[in-house]
Amino acid sequence: MTETDRAVSTTVGYAIALSITTILVSGLLVSAGHVVDSREKTTVRSELEVVGERVVSGLMAADRLAATDGANDVAVSVNLPSRVAGNGYSIEIKSDEVILEADSVRTSVTVPVETSTTLSTGTVSGGSIRIELSGGNLEVRSA
């Protein structure tokens, strides 16, 4: 062997070590990214559940007021955050459930609701809402 052959083996060994290190670091970064995404979805889902319960609570309070004798003008305000975990969200009212869906993170939560007054279906963006009795139905509007 000549002296030039030994210099090549050092360079090849260094290149192999560098490529193995790069692959390991890339793998760690990719797996850490998935963990962060999973945690974000969990946080958004948890916050949407709390907001959903507050919406249902407001609907039930308005329903109780609407059920009293002579109730013509019922209005209940519910202060809600405009964003959950940094994401905007929407609130969809259906006849027997409230569906909250985060805008950028594909996560939604459904909360059942049972009222004696008919609910008007519709969708409002996240944030404070106002529940009003309109034409014998409870209607949810952005405040």
ZADO-1210 file (C-alpha; in nm, 4 decimals, padded with zeros to 6 digits):
<atoms>
<atom x="00.0000" y="00.0000" z="00.0000" code="MET" pos="1"/>
<atom x="00.1035" y="00.3538" z="-00.0642" code="THR" pos="2"/>
<atom x="00.0547" y="00.6503" z="00.1628" code="GLU" pos="3"/>
<atom x="-00.2257" y="00.7914" z="-00.0550" code="THR" pos="4"/>
<atom x="-00.4425" y="00.4836" z="00.0083" code="ASP" pos="5"/>
<atom x="-00.4426" y="00.5489" z="00.3837" code="ARG" pos="6"/>
<atom x="-00.5610" y="00.9081" z="00.3384" code="ALA" pos="7"/>
<atom x="-00.8589" y="00.7852" z="00.1339" code="VAL" pos="8"/>
<atom x="-00.9747" y="00.5499" z="00.4108" code="SER" pos="9"/>
<atom x="-00.9751" y="00.8358" z="00.6635" code="THR" pos="10"/>
<atom x="-01.1842" y="01.0529" z="00.4323" code="THR" pos="11"/>
<atom x="-01.4262" y="00.7694" z="00.3550" code="VAL" pos="12"/>
<atom x="-01.4615" y="00.6899" z="00.7261" code="GLY" pos="13"/>
<atom x="-01.5367" y="01.0549" z="00.8035" code="TYR" pos="14"/>
<atom x="-01.7981" y="01.0737" z="00.5228" code="ALA" pos="15"/>
<atom x="-01.9703" y="00.7565" z="00.6466" code="ILE" pos="16"/>
<atom x="-01.9774" y="00.8828" z="01.0063" code="ALA" pos="17"/>
<atom x="-02.1187" y="01.2168" z="00.8916" code="LEU" pos="18"/>
<atom x="-02.3924" y="01.0521" z="00.6824" code="SER" pos="19"/>
<atom x="-02.4946" y="00.8190" z="00.9672" code="ILE" pos="20"/>
<atom x="-02.5142" y="01.1154" z="01.2060" code="THR" pos="21"/>
<atom x="-02.7251" y="01.3102" z="00.9556" code="THR" pos="22"/>
<atom x="-02.9688" y="01.0194" z="00.9155" code="ILE" pos="23"/>
<atom x="-03.0049" y="00.9782" z="01.2938" code="LEU" pos="24"/>
<atom x="-03.0643" y="01.3493" z="01.3554" code="VAL" pos="25"/>
<atom x="-03.3181" y="01.3639" z="01.0697" code="SER" pos="26"/>
<atom x="-03.5052" y="01.0664" z="01.2158" code="GLY" pos="27"/>
<atom x="-03.5194" y="01.2315" z="01.5582" code="LEU" pos="28"/>
<atom x="-03.6512" y="01.5576" z="01.4136" code="LEU" pos="29"/>
<atom x="-03.9230" y="01.3816" z="01.2129" code="VAL" pos="30"/>
<atom x="-04.0419" y="01.1787" z="01.5110" code="SER" pos="31"/>
<atom x="-04.0398" y="01.4861" z="01.7358" code="ALA" pos="32"/>
<atom x="-04.2560" y="01.6685" z="01.4806" code="GLY" pos="33"/>
<atom x="-04.5206" y="01.3953" z="01.4976" code="HIS" pos="34"/>
<atom x="-04.5257" y="01.4146" z="01.8778" code="VAL" pos="35"/>
<atom x="-04.5788" y="01.7922" z="01.8649" code="VAL" pos="36"/>
<atom x="-04.8653" y="01.7546" z="01.6138" code="ASP" pos="37"/>
<atom x="-05.0284" y="01.4909" z="01.8318" code="SER" pos="38"/>
<atom x="-05.0007" y="01.7104" z="02.1422" code="ARG" pos="39"/>
<atom x="-05.1471" y="02.0086" z="01.9562" code="GLU" pos="40"/>
<atom x="-05.4503" y="01.8064" z="01.8430" code="LYS" pos="41"/>
<atom x="-05.5018" y="01.6809" z="02.1977" code="THR" pos="42"/>
<atom x="-05.4867" y="02.0347" z="02.3359" code="THR" pos="43"/>
<atom x="-05.7267" y="02.1705" z="02.0726" code="VAL" pos="44"/>
<atom x="-05.9718" y="01.8849" z="02.1340" code="ARG" pos="45"/>
<atom x="-05.9622" y="01.9453" z="02.5093" code="SER" pos="46"/>
<atom x="-06.0258" y="02.3184" z="02.4712" code="GLU" pos="47"/>
<atom x="-06.3059" y="02.2591" z="02.2190" code="LEU" pos="48"/>
<atom x="-06.4757" y="02.0249" z="02.4664" code="GLU" pos="49"/>
<atom x="-06.4726" y="02.2972" z="02.7336" code="VAL" pos="50"/>
<atom x="-06.6053" y="02.5583" z="02.4895" code="VAL" pos="51"/>
<atom x="-06.8736" y="02.3146" z="02.3712" code="GLY" pos="52"/>
<atom x="-06.9927" y="02.2564" z="02.7262" code="GLU" pos="53"/>
<atom x="-07.0163" y="02.6326" z="02.7775" code="ARG" pos="54"/>
<atom x="-07.2248" y="02.6699" z="02.4595" code="VAL" pos="55"/>
<atom x="-07.4586" y="02.3896" z="02.5693" code="VAL" pos="56"/>
<atom x="-07.4856" y="02.5454" z="02.9146" code="SER" pos="57"/>
<atom x="-07.5918" y="02.8754" z="02.7548" code="GLY" pos="58"/>
<atom x="-07.8449" y="02.6979" z="02.5330" code="LEU" pos="59"/>
<atom x="-07.9955" y="02.5195" z="02.8327" code="MET" pos="60"/>
<atom x="-08.0160" y="02.8457" z="03.0307" code="ALA" pos="61"/>
<atom x="-08.1933" y="03.0145" z="02.7390" code="ALA" pos="62"/>
<atom x="-08.4245" y="02.7119" z="02.7084" code="ASP" pos="63"/>
<atom x="-08.5221" y="02.7387" z="03.0764" code="ARG" pos="64"/>
<atom x="-08.5932" y="03.1115" z="03.0350" code="LEU" pos="65"/>
<atom x="-08.7984" y="03.0483" z="02.7202" code="ALA" pos="66"/>
<atom x="-09.0068" y="02.7884" z="02.9060" code="ALA" pos="67"/>
<atom x="-09.1282" y="03.0419" z="03.1667" code="THR" pos="68"/>
<atom x="-09.4736" y="03.1969" z="03.1278" code="ASP" pos="69"/>
<atom x="-09.4806" y="03.5114" z="02.9157" code="GLY" pos="70"/>
<atom x="-09.1212" y="03.4794" z="02.7946" code="ALA" pos="71"/>
<atom x="-09.1092" y="03.6793" z="02.4730" code="ASN" pos="72"/>
<atom x="-08.7692" y="03.8433" z="02.4910" code="ASP" pos="73"/>
<atom x="-08.4986" y="03.5939" z="02.5879" code="VAL" pos="74"/>
<atom x="-08.1301" y="03.6652" z="02.5330" code="ALA" pos="75"/>
<atom x="-07.8305" y="03.4916" z="02.6890" code="VAL" pos="76"/>
<atom x="-07.4723" y="03.5994" z="02.6222" code="SER" pos="77"/>
<atom x="-07.1907" y="03.3465" z="02.6464" code="VAL" pos="78"/>
<atom x="-06.8345" y="03.4788" z="02.6536" code="ASN" pos="79"/>
<atom x="-06.6115" y="03.2386" z="02.4632" code="LEU" pos="80"/>
<atom x="-06.2504" y="03.2682" z="02.3481" code="PRO" pos="81"/>
<atom x="-06.2030" y="03.3681" z="01.9851" code="SER" pos="82"/>
<atom x="-05.9250" y="03.1097" z="01.9456" code="ARG" pos="83"/>
<atom x="-05.8405" y="02.7731" z="02.1013" code="VAL" pos="84"/>
<atom x="-05.4720" y="02.6797" z="02.1272" code="ALA" pos="85"/>
<atom x="-05.3958" y="02.9492" z="01.8715" code="GLY" pos="86"/>
<atom x="-05.6492" y="02.8200" z="01.6166" code="ASN" pos="87"/>
<atom x="-05.9760" y="02.9714" z="01.5024" code="GLY" pos="88"/>
<atom x="-06.2869" y="02.7543" z="01.5274" code="TYR" pos="89"/>
<atom x="-06.6506" y="02.7386" z="01.4233" code="SER" pos="90"/>
<atom x="-06.9636" y="02.6443" z="01.6152" code="ILE" pos="91"/>
<atom x="-07.2354" y="02.4552" z="01.4286" code="GLU" pos="92"/>
<atom x="-07.5755" y="02.4213" z="01.5932" code="ILE" pos="93"/>
<atom x="-07.7930" y="02.1274" z="01.4949" code="LYS" pos="94"/>
<atom x="-08.1250" y="02.0122" z="01.6370" code="SER" pos="95"/>
<atom x="-07.9710" y="01.7910" z="01.9061" code="ASP" pos="96"/>
<atom x="-07.5975" y="01.8628" z="01.9068" code="GLU" pos="97"/>
<atom x="-07.3323" y="02.1311" z="01.8948" code="VAL" pos="98"/>
<atom x="-07.0306" y="02.0659" z="01.6701" code="ILE" pos="99"/>
<atom x="-06.7117" y="02.2642" z="01.7213" code="LEU" pos="100"/>
<atom x="-06.4409" y="02.2403" z="01.4579" code="GLU" pos="101"/>
<atom x="-06.0917" y="02.3897" z="01.4629" code="ALA" pos="102"/>
<atom x="-05.9910" y="02.5674" z="01.1432" code="ASP" pos="103"/>
<atom x="-05.6275" y="02.4721" z="01.0842" code="SER" pos="104"/>
<atom x="-05.6058" y="02.1517" z="01.2886" code="VAL" pos="105"/>
<atom x="-05.8475" y="01.8921" z="01.1570" code="ARG" pos="106"/>
<atom x="-06.0162" y="01.8320" z="01.4885" code="THR" pos="107"/>
<atom x="-06.3829" y="01.8482" z="01.5818" code="SER" pos="108"/>
<atom x="-06.5867" y="01.7844" z="01.8935" code="VAL" pos="109"/>
<atom x="-06.9574" y="01.7027" z="01.9173" code="THR" pos="110"/>
<atom x="-07.1516" y="01.7844" z="02.2338" code="VAL" pos="111"/>
<atom x="-07.5103" y="01.6601" z="02.2667" code="PRO" pos="112"/>
<atom x="-07.7792" y="01.9068" z="02.3743" code="VAL" pos="113"/>
<atom x="-08.1380" y="01.8485" z="02.4773" code="GLU" pos="114"/>
<atom x="-08.3804" y="02.1406" z="02.4878" code="THR" pos="115"/>
<atom x="-08.7581" y="02.1686" z="02.4915" code="SER" pos="116"/>
<atom x="-08.7370" y="02.4762" z="02.2663" code="THR" pos="117"/>
<atom x="-08.6469" y="02.4111" z="01.9019" code="THR" pos="118"/>
<atom x="-08.2955" y="02.5117" z="01.8028" code="LEU" pos="119"/>
<atom x="-08.2382" y="02.7006" z="01.4796" code="SER" pos="120"/>
<atom x="-07.9592" y="02.5331" z="01.2868" code="THR" pos="121"/>
<atom x="-07.6648" y="02.7395" z="01.1734" code="GLY" pos="122"/>
<atom x="-07.2935" y="02.8064" z="01.2040" code="THR" pos="123"/>
<atom x="-07.1108" y="03.0928" z="01.3720" code="VAL" pos="124"/>
<atom x="-06.7408" y="03.1600" z="01.4029" code="SER" pos="125"/>
<atom x="-06.5650" y="03.1136" z="01.7360" code="GLY" pos="126"/>
<atom x="-06.5856" y="03.3876" z="01.9947" code="GLY" pos="127"/>
<atom x="-06.8572" y="03.5254" z="02.2183" code="SER" pos="128"/>
<atom x="-07.2111" y="03.4343" z="02.1181" code="ILE" pos="129"/>
<atom x="-07.5632" y="03.5527" z="02.1930" code="ARG" pos="130"/>
<atom x="-07.8541" y="03.3089" z="02.2183" code="ILE" pos="131"/>
<atom x="-08.1915" y="03.4674" z="02.1445" code="GLU" pos="132"/>
<atom x="-08.5494" y="03.3500" z="02.1270" code="LEU" pos="133"/>
<atom x="-08.6702" y="03.4292" z="01.7763" code="SER" pos="134"/>
<atom x="-09.0028" y="03.3061" z="01.6371" code="GLY" pos="135"/>
<atom x="-09.0300" y="03.0381" z="01.9058" code="GLY" pos="136"/>
<atom x="-08.6814" y="02.9013" z="01.8247" code="ASN" pos="137"/>
<atom x="-08.3509" y="02.9523" z="01.9984" code="LEU" pos="138"/>
<atom x="-08.1024" y="03.1111" z="01.7598" code="GLU" pos="139"/>
<atom x="-07.7261" y="03.1433" z="01.8108" code="VAL" pos="140"/>
<atom x="-07.5551" y="03.4554" z="01.6768" code="ARG" pos="141"/>
<atom x="-07.2080" y="03.6020" z="01.7032" code="SER" pos="142"/>
<atom x="-07.1974" y="03.8689" z="01.9704" code="ALA" pos="143"/>
</atoms>
